[in-house]
Structures are given as structure tokens and as C-alpha cells.
Amino acid sequence: MLTPSTFSIVAFDPDANELGVAVESKFLSVGSAVPWVEAGVGAIATQSWANTTYGPRGLDLLRKDATPEETIRTLTGDDANADERQVGVVDAKGRSATFTGAKCKDWAGGKNGPNYAAQGNILAGEAVVDSMVSAFHQTKGHLADRLVAALRAGQAAGGDRRGQQSAALYIAKPGGGYSGFNDRYVDLRVDDHPQPIEEIARILEIHKLYSFKPLPDEIMRIDDKLGAQLAELLAKAREIPAGSPFDDNARKALVSFMHRENLEDRVRDDGCIDRQTLEYLRTLAAR
């Protein structure tokens, strides 16, 4: 029997109406087993000899308005191997619960509070979970950023005792999927990598560029100084002739560039640009 050493966090962002799971494990393709999320319903992490039926069954219970505590009691109540399971649950009301079976391998445990539950097994110690919780609370920005920060903090505190192998980040949001056709807002997996958390973080930044709406503090007004910088960058990227001002032609070139680079959702008509688009342009211009 393979018992993956795993740490995870399930969380809800009430302002953005996002539910998610972030997980890391010394186990191949942890994203195929641990995270289960449904927009408007809840998020579940099932691990430590994971009973993967806890995912769909648990979401069904939450959908019927069972609390996370009631959900865990039902899931573990008819499981002959419940003492070897671990599970964290949060619902779309911010209620949460975590469970660690008595036979989970040390160190094993979890903590929960409003909008989150963090848990892990075969860890370096309790500090792993404590660090995850602290990072989740202290990090600003998107829920995805807060969840990755929690994983990074857990790893920095020792992570799981057997090392690293895979990680996953799954966030659901009503209409948050591609073109709004589904709720799959973030669905990233690193199945086998020496530093899976850092690889997830790298891929997340690319995903955010293509799929996220910028936060208010990421939007900058294009004044004369920034306009001159944009004109210079567009020229270096061969979008406009060298020495061109940031005029209507440059603005049209910027929009064309953004459409060609799949950044059409970041095109603005309010005289502003977001930081991610600017940094992307800088990267291309530097090549």
C-alpha cells in the first residue's frame, strides 16, 4: 500500500466567490486524487491513503447543505479504514473542518478556521501546518496566490519528510472557466518534478496573465512617462518604428500586440494598462 506524505489547504474567498485546493506530495500526480472542488458548493482534500469517494460524496453532502463537520462524520462513519484517512473541507459559506485518523503517520494533523482548513501527514512537524495557515492569512491578492504562498511556507517549514514530487492547484468559480463556459477557474498540475511547488508557481503566473482580471492595484494610468516607455518597448518588439511617440498608431499597435499574444481580455479603453501586460511586453522587448 502506498501512503503518500501530503500537505494541503482548502479555502474559500468570499469576496471573489472562489473555492480552491492546493496540495503537495511525495507521490506521483497528487492532483489526480486529492483535490475536489465545485463552484458555489465547497472544496475537499482527501489524502493519507486517500479515499477518493470522499470527493464526489462529500460535495454531494455539501450541496444538500450538510456542514463540513457533518460531511466528514458521514464520510468517515461508514469507512472501515477511517483511522488511516485525512480530509479537509470548506464550504461556500466559509465553514470548515479537518480530520486526521489516529493511524495517520507522524507528524499528522490539521487546523481550520473561517474560510480555510490546512492538514498534512508524514510531515517534518506541526510547524508545517502552522506556517501554511500564517502564510494564507498574511498573503494578499488572488486566492491562487494565497494558496501557493501557503504551500511554499509549508515546504519552507520542512514539508513532508520524504521529499517532494507533485503538486496541484484547483480553483472553481461560477463562470470562471474558459470563455465562461464552465467553472474551472484554475486547474494546474505538476505530476513529477524536483520542485513541484515552484513549478506550480511559475505556471500560475502564466495562467494569470491569460485568464485573470487584474486587481485594482495592478492597473496603471498611461501618463506621458509611461507612454514613452511603452513606445520604446513596442519599438524594441518591432511593433512600431523606433523613435515613434505613444500616439494613436502606437495605441493601435499595442492592442494588436495584445490580441496576437492572447491577451485580448486585458485590452483596455480607459487610458490604462495592467502590470502583467507591461511586464510581458518588457520580457519580449528584451529578447
Phi, psi and chi 1 to 4 in degrees:
 res  aa     phi    psi   chi1   chi2   chi3   chi4
   1 MET       -  127.3  178.0 -176.2   69.8      -
   2 LEU   -90.7  125.3  -67.5  175.2      -      -
   3 THR  -115.6   97.2  -55.9      -      -      -
   4 PRO   -66.3  136.3   25.1  -33.6      -      -
   5 SER   -82.5  124.0   49.6      -      -      -
   6 THR  -143.0  142.0  -55.7      -      -      -
   7 PHE  -131.6  143.6   54.8   95.4      -      -
   8 SER  -147.8  164.8   67.5      -      -      -
   9 ILE  -141.4  133.3 -180.0  167.9      -      -
  10 VAL  -110.1  142.5  -61.2      -      -      -
  11 ALA  -155.0  159.6      -      -      -      -
  12 PHE  -129.0  133.5  175.0   55.0      -      -
  13 ASP  -108.2  101.9 -178.1  -20.7      -      -
  14 PRO   -66.8  -29.2   22.2  -32.3      -      -
  15 ASP   -69.8  -41.1  -65.3  -32.9      -      -
  16 ALA   -93.6   -6.1      -      -      -      -
  17 ASN    56.2   48.1 -162.4   16.4      -      -
  18 GLU  -117.7  138.4  -63.5  171.1   12.5      -
  19 LEU  -120.9  137.1  -73.7  151.7      -      -
  20 GLY  -154.4  166.8      -      -      -      -
  21 VAL  -134.1  135.6 -179.5      -      -      -
  22 ALA  -125.7  137.6      -      -      -      -
  23 VAL  -148.9  146.3   57.3      -      -      -
  24 GLU  -134.8  147.2 -166.8  -82.2  -16.4      -
  25 SER  -157.6  152.8 -176.8      -      -      -
  26 LYS   -85.9   72.2  179.6   63.6  172.4   71.1
  27 PHE  -165.3  139.2 -171.7   72.8      -      -
  28 LEU   -68.0  130.2  179.7   69.9      -      -
  29 SER    54.3   55.2 -171.8      -      -      -
  30 VAL   -61.4  -26.5   69.5      -      -      -
  31 GLY   -66.0  -15.0      -      -      -      -
  32 SER   -82.5  -10.2   66.8      -      -      -
  33 ALA  -123.8  -42.5      -      -      -      -
  34 VAL   -81.2  -51.7  170.8      -      -      -
  35 PRO   -85.7  134.3   28.4  -29.3      -      -
  36 TRP  -138.7  123.8  -61.3   81.2      -      -
  37 VAL  -141.3  141.7 -170.2      -      -      -
  38 GLU  -136.5  125.3 -177.2  174.9  -27.8      -
  39 ALA   -57.3  136.0      -      -      -      -
  40 GLY    75.6    1.1      -      -      -      -
  41 VAL  -122.3  -66.9  175.8      -      -      -
  42 GLY   175.7  178.8      -      -      -      -
  43 ALA  -135.0  139.0      -      -      -      -
  44 ILE  -134.7  136.4  -63.2  172.7      -      -
  45 ALA  -116.9  118.2      -      -      -      -
  46 THR  -114.6  123.7  173.1      -      -      -
  47 GLN  -151.5 -175.7   57.4 -159.0   48.3      -
  48 SER    58.9   84.9 -178.5      -      -      -
  49 TRP    53.0   59.0 -165.7   22.1      -      -
  50 ALA   -56.1  131.3      -      -      -      -
  51 ASN   -93.3   99.6 -177.1  -24.5      -      -
  52 THR   -69.3  -11.9   55.6      -      -      -
  53 THR   -69.7  -18.7   70.9      -      -      -
  54 TYR   -60.3  -30.3  -79.6   15.9      -      -
  55 GLY   -64.5  -69.6      -      -      -      -
  56 PRO   -64.0  -37.0   18.2  -29.3      -      -
  57 ARG   -66.9  -41.2  -70.0  171.1   57.5 -150.2
  58 GLY   -65.4  -42.0      -      -      -      -
  59 LEU   -64.2  -36.1  -69.8  173.2      -      -
  60 ASP   -64.1  -40.3 -176.0   58.4      -      -
  61 LEU   -64.9  -43.5  -70.6  164.6      -      -
  62 LEU   -64.0  -38.0  -66.1  175.4      -      -
  63 ARG   -60.7  -29.5 -157.3  179.1  -60.0  116.3
  64 LYS   -91.4   13.4  -64.9  172.9 -179.6  175.6
  65 ASP    76.2   20.6 -152.6   31.4      -      -
  66 ALA   -68.9  145.8      -      -      -      -
  67 THR   -75.3  162.3   67.7      -      -      -
  68 PRO   -56.2  -39.2  -31.8   39.8      -      -
  69 GLU   -62.8  -45.6  -67.3   88.2  -12.1      -
  70 GLU   -63.5  -38.3  -68.3  167.2  -17.4      -
  71 THR   -61.9  -46.7  -63.4      -      -      -
  72 ILE   -65.5  -40.6  -71.3  176.8      -      -
  73 ARG   -61.1  -40.6  -79.3 -160.5  -61.9  -88.9
  74 THR   -67.7  -44.9  -61.0      -      -      -
  75 LEU   -63.6  -44.4  -66.2  173.7      -      -
  76 THR   -82.6  -20.8   58.0      -      -      -
  77 GLY   -65.5  -31.3      -      -      -      -
  78 ASP  -111.8   22.4   60.2   -0.2      -      -
  79 ASP  -107.8  112.7 -175.4  -11.8      -      -
  80 ALA   -62.8  -19.2      -      -      -      -
  81 ASN  -113.1   28.1  -61.0  108.6      -      -
  82 ALA   -59.4  -29.4      -      -      -      -
  83 ASP   -71.2   -5.3   55.2    1.3      -      -
  84 GLU  -111.2    6.4  -62.9 -177.7   81.7      -
  85 ARG   -99.8  159.3  -44.0  -70.0 -167.2 -158.4
  86 GLN  -140.7  140.0 -170.9  171.6   53.3      -
  87 VAL  -152.8  143.0   59.7      -      -      -
  88 GLY  -124.6  140.6      -      -      -      -
  89 VAL  -137.4  137.2 -179.4      -      -      -
  90 VAL  -136.9  143.8   67.7      -      -      -
  91 ASP  -112.7  179.6   68.7    9.2      -      -
  92 ALA   -78.4    7.6      -      -      -      -
  93 LYS  -107.0    0.6  -62.6  177.7 -178.3  178.6
  94 GLY    86.9    0.4      -      -      -      -
  95 ARG   -74.7  148.9  -59.5  175.5  -62.8 -175.0
  96 SER  -147.4  163.0   68.1      -      -      -
  97 ALA  -160.0  154.1      -      -      -      -
  98 THR  -138.6  148.2 -174.7      -      -      -
  99 PHE  -137.6  136.4  168.1   82.7      -      -
 100 THR  -131.1  117.9  -60.4      -      -      -
 101 GLY   -65.8  152.0      -      -      -      -
 102 ALA   -63.3  -23.3      -      -      -      -
 103 LYS   -98.6    6.1  -69.3 -174.9  179.7  179.4
 104 CYS   -64.2  144.3  -70.9      -      -      -
 105 LYS   -78.0  139.0  -67.5 -179.6  171.1   57.5
 106 ASP   -64.0  154.3  -73.5  -23.4      -      -
 107 TRP   -76.2  138.6 -171.4   87.5      -      -
 108 ALA  -138.3  137.8      -      -      -      -
 109 GLY   170.0 -178.0      -      -      -      -
 110 GLY  -159.0  166.7      -      -      -      -
 111 LYS  -138.8  147.7  -66.6 -170.4  174.2 -177.2
 112 ASN  -144.3  161.1   69.1  -68.9      -      -
 113 GLY  -164.5 -172.0      -      -      -      -
 114 PRO   -55.7  123.8  -25.9   35.4      -      -
 115 ASN    77.4    6.5  -60.1  -39.7      -      -
 116 TYR  -156.7  157.4   79.5   90.9      -      -
 117 ALA  -148.1  129.2      -      -      -      -
 118 ALA  -121.6  141.1      -      -      -      -
 119 GLN  -157.1  159.3   46.8  -80.1  -45.2      -
 120 GLY  -167.5  162.8      -      -      -      -
 121 ASN  -140.6  156.2   58.1   89.3      -      -
 122 ILE    53.5   44.1  -39.6 -177.1      -      -
 123 LEU   -94.7  166.2  -57.9 -178.1      -      -
 124 ALA   -66.3  -23.6      -      -      -      -
 125 GLY   163.3  179.2      -      -      -      -
 126 GLU   -62.2  -25.3 -173.0  174.5    1.5      -
 127 ALA   -60.5  -25.1      -      -      -      -
 128 VAL   -61.8  -49.4  176.0      -      -      -
 129 VAL   -69.0  -42.0  170.5      -      -      -
 130 ASP   -58.4  -42.5  -71.0  -20.1      -      -
 131 SER   -67.2  -37.7  -63.5      -      -      -
 132 MET   -60.3  -47.1  -68.4  173.2   66.5      -
 133 VAL   -63.0  -44.5  172.5      -      -      -
 134 SER   -61.4  -45.0  -65.9      -      -      -
 135 ALA   -64.7  -39.0      -      -      -      -
 136 PHE   -60.9  -42.7  176.1   73.3      -      -
 137 HIS   -72.6  -35.5  -74.4  -48.4      -      -
 138 GLN   -85.8  -21.0  -66.4  170.7    8.4      -
 139 THR   -81.1  136.4  -57.6      -      -      -
 140 LYS   -99.4  166.0  -54.7  -61.0 -178.5 -178.1
 141 GLY   106.8 -156.8      -      -      -      -
 142 HIS   -65.1  154.1  -59.3  -78.7      -      -
 143 LEU   -56.0  -39.1  178.3   62.0      -      -
 144 ALA   -58.5  -42.1      -      -      -      -
 145 ASP   -63.8  -40.6  -64.1  -40.4      -      -
 146 ARG   -67.6  -37.5  -59.9  174.2   68.1 -164.3
 147 LEU   -69.8  -42.0  -67.5  176.9      -      -
 148 VAL   -66.1  -38.4  169.6      -      -      -
 149 ALA   -60.6  -38.1      -      -      -      -
 150 ALA   -63.7  -44.0      -      -      -      -
 151 LEU   -62.3  -44.1  -70.9 -172.7      -      -
 152 ARG   -60.4  -42.6  -81.7  173.8  156.2  165.0
 153 ALA   -65.8  -39.8      -      -      -      -
 154 GLY   -62.7  -41.6      -      -      -      -
 155 GLN   -66.1  -40.8 -175.5   57.9   40.7      -
 156 ALA   -63.6  -27.0      -      -      -      -
 157 ALA   -85.7    4.4      -      -      -      -
 158 GLY   123.9  -22.9      -      -      -      -
 159 GLY    56.2 -151.6      -      -      -      -
 160 ASP   -84.7  150.5   65.2   53.6      -      -
 161 ARG   -71.2  -17.9  -67.4 -168.7  -75.1  109.7
 162 ARG   -95.7   -4.1  -61.1 -165.2  -53.4  176.2
 163 GLY   111.9 -159.1      -      -      -      -
 164 GLN  -124.4  154.2  -54.3  180.0   64.7      -
 165 GLN  -153.1  -48.5 -172.8  169.2    5.0      -
 166 SER  -140.4  162.2   65.4      -      -      -
 167 ALA  -152.4  160.5      -      -      -      -
 168 ALA  -151.8  152.4      -      -      -      -
 169 LEU  -138.8  119.3  176.0   64.8      -      -
 170 TYR  -132.5  119.5 -172.8   13.5      -      -
 171 ILE  -129.8  132.5  -62.9  174.4      -      -
 172 ALA  -114.1  143.1      -      -      -      -
 173 LYS  -150.1  134.7  179.0  176.9 -176.1  174.2
 174 PRO   -53.9  121.8  -27.3   36.1      -      -
 175 GLY    66.7   16.9      -      -      -      -
 176 GLY   -84.9   -8.4      -      -      -      -
 177 GLY   -75.8 -178.5      -      -      -      -
 178 TYR   -54.2  123.2 -179.7   74.6      -      -
 179 SER    58.5   16.4  -66.2      -      -      -
 180 GLY    76.4   12.7      -      -      -      -
 181 PHE   -80.1  -18.9  -69.4  126.8      -      -
 182 ASN  -146.8 -172.5   58.9   42.8      -      -
 183 ASP  -104.5    7.0  -61.6  -23.7      -      -
 184 ARG   -80.6   88.4 -170.1  178.5  -60.5  165.6
 185 TYR   -75.9  -48.7 -171.6   46.0      -      -
 186 VAL  -134.7  127.3 -178.6      -      -      -
 187 ASP  -144.2   84.6 -172.8    1.6      -      -
 188 LEU  -118.7  137.5  -54.9  177.4      -      -
 189 ARG  -138.7  139.7  -77.1  170.2   42.6  177.3
 190 VAL  -120.8  109.7  174.1      -      -      -
 191 ASP   -86.4  -26.6  -70.7  -19.9      -      -
 192 ASP  -159.0  106.0 -173.7   26.5      -      -
 193 HIS  -158.3  144.3 -165.1  -81.1      -      -
 194 PRO   -66.9  -25.1   20.2  -32.1      -      -
 195 GLN  -135.2   72.2  -67.7 -174.6  -53.7      -
 196 PRO   -64.9  -32.1   23.8  -34.7      -      -
 197 ILE   -67.0  -44.9  -62.4  171.6      -      -
 198 GLU   -65.4  -33.2  -66.2  -51.7  -50.5      -
 199 GLU   -69.9  -39.8 -177.9   64.9    1.3      -
 200 ILE   -60.5  -43.1  -81.4  -77.6      -      -
 201 ALA   -61.6  -40.6      -      -      -      -
 202 ARG   -64.2  -47.2 -176.7 -171.1   71.2   81.5
 203 ILE   -66.2  -35.3  -61.5  171.5      -      -
 204 LEU   -59.5  -41.2  173.8   61.5      -      -
 205 GLU   -61.6  -37.2  -70.6  -53.7  -51.5      -
 206 ILE   -67.5  -44.1  -58.9  171.5      -      -
 207 HIS   -61.0  -42.9  179.3   78.2      -      -
 208 LYS   -60.7  -40.3  -75.0  164.6   61.1  178.8
 209 LEU   -58.3  -43.1  178.4   68.3      -      -
 210 TYR   -84.8  -30.3  -66.9  144.2      -      -
 211 SER  -121.5  -17.2  -56.7      -      -      -
 212 PHE   -94.2  148.6  -81.3   25.8      -      -
 213 LYS   -82.4  136.7  -61.8  -67.2 -175.8 -176.2
 214 PRO   -65.3  145.9   22.9  -32.6      -      -
 215 LEU   -74.8  159.0  -63.4  172.5      -      -
 216 PRO   -53.4  -38.2  -28.9   36.4      -      -
 217 ASP   -80.1    1.4   62.9   -2.1      -      -
 218 GLU  -100.8    2.9  -64.8  171.5  -22.4      -
 219 ILE  -103.8  130.5  -61.0  170.6      -      -
 220 MET  -122.7  137.0  -60.1  173.5  -69.0      -
 221 ARG   -75.7  136.9  179.6  158.4  -64.6  -79.3
 222 ILE   -84.1   93.7  -56.4  174.5      -      -
 223 ASP   -87.7 -173.3   55.1   17.4      -      -
 224 ASP   -60.4  -41.2  -69.6  -16.6      -      -
 225 LYS   -65.2  -48.8 -178.1  178.4  178.9 -179.7
 226 LEU   -68.1  -35.3 -178.3   53.1      -      -
 227 GLY   -60.9  -40.9      -      -      -      -
 228 ALA   -64.4  -39.3      -      -      -      -
 229 GLN   -64.2  -43.3  -67.5  177.3   21.3      -
 230 LEU   -63.0  -42.4  -75.4  169.5      -      -
 231 ALA   -61.2  -41.1      -      -      -      -
 232 GLU   -65.6  -42.8 -178.0  179.1   -2.7      -
 233 LEU   -66.0  -42.5  -68.4  170.4      -      -
 234 LEU   -63.1  -35.5  -72.4  167.5      -      -
 235 ALA   -67.6  -42.4      -      -      -      -
 236 LYS   -64.8  -30.8  -72.0 -178.9  177.7  178.5
 237 ALA   -85.1    6.0      -      -      -      -
 238 ARG    62.7   33.8  -62.4 -176.5  177.1   85.8
 239 GLU   -92.6  -29.0  -60.0  -65.8  -29.3      -
 240 ILE  -140.5  161.8   58.9  175.8      -      -
 241 PRO   -64.6  148.6  -21.6   33.3      -      -
 242 ALA   -59.7  139.8      -      -      -      -
 243 GLY    85.8    0.1      -      -      -      -
 244 SER   -71.2  146.6  -62.3      -      -      -
 245 PRO   -80.1  169.3   32.0  -36.9      -      -
 246 PHE   -87.3   83.1 -169.8   71.9      -      -
 247 ASP  -112.7 -164.1   55.0   11.4      -      -
 248 ASP   -60.6  -38.1  -74.0  -17.2      -      -
 249 ASN   -64.1  -39.9  -73.0  -27.4      -      -
 250 ALA   -67.2  -38.8      -      -      -      -
 251 ARG   -63.6  -42.2  -68.9 -175.5 -177.0   91.5
 252 LYS   -64.4  -37.9  -69.5  177.7 -177.8  177.6
 253 ALA   -65.6  -38.0      -      -      -      -
 254 LEU   -63.7  -43.7  176.0   60.7      -      -
 255 VAL   -64.8  -42.2  171.1      -      -      -
 256 SER   -62.7  -42.1  -65.1      -      -      -
 257 PHE   -59.0  -45.6  161.7   80.5      -      -
 258 MET   -65.3  -39.1  -67.3  175.1   71.0      -
 259 HIS   -66.1  -41.9  -83.0  -82.4      -      -
 260 ARG   -65.5  -31.8 -170.6  175.7   65.6 -108.6
 261 GLU   -93.5   15.8  -64.7  -64.0  -37.9      -
 262 ASN    65.0   29.6  -62.8  -44.6      -      -
 263 LEU  -107.3   24.9  -56.4  179.0      -      -
 264 GLU   -60.3  -29.2   57.0  -89.6   13.9      -
 265 ASP   -71.3  -11.2  -73.1  -17.5      -      -
 266 ARG  -100.8   -0.3  -68.8 -177.8  176.1  -90.0
 267 VAL   -65.5  135.0  172.0      -      -      -
 268 ARG  -126.0  153.7  -51.8 -178.5   65.9   87.3
 269 ASP  -122.3   22.1   59.5    4.0      -      -
 270 ASP  -111.1   17.6   58.2   -3.7      -      -
 271 GLY    74.6   23.1      -      -      -      -
 272 CYS  -127.2  168.2  -64.0      -      -      -
 273 ILE  -143.3  150.5 -169.9  170.9      -      -
 274 ASP   -94.4  157.9   65.4   82.1      -      -
 275 ARG   -62.2  -37.1  -65.9 -175.0 -174.1  -82.4
 276 GLN   -64.5  -42.7  -69.6   87.4  -10.9      -
 277 THR   -64.2  -42.8  -61.5      -      -      -
 278 LEU   -60.3  -45.4  177.7   59.1      -      -
 279 GLU   -66.0  -36.3  -70.8  -55.4  -43.9      -
 280 TYR   -64.6  -42.9 -175.4   68.6      -      -
 281 LEU   -63.2  -40.4 -179.6   56.9      -      -
 282 ARG   -61.3  -41.2  -78.7  174.2  175.0  158.5
 283 THR   -63.6  -44.6  -61.6      -      -      -
 284 LEU   -67.7  -38.4  -70.8 -172.9      -      -
 285 ALA   -67.5  -25.8      -      -      -      -
 286 ALA   -81.4   -9.7      -      -      -      -
 287 ARG   -75.4      -  -69.5  178.4 -179.1  173.8
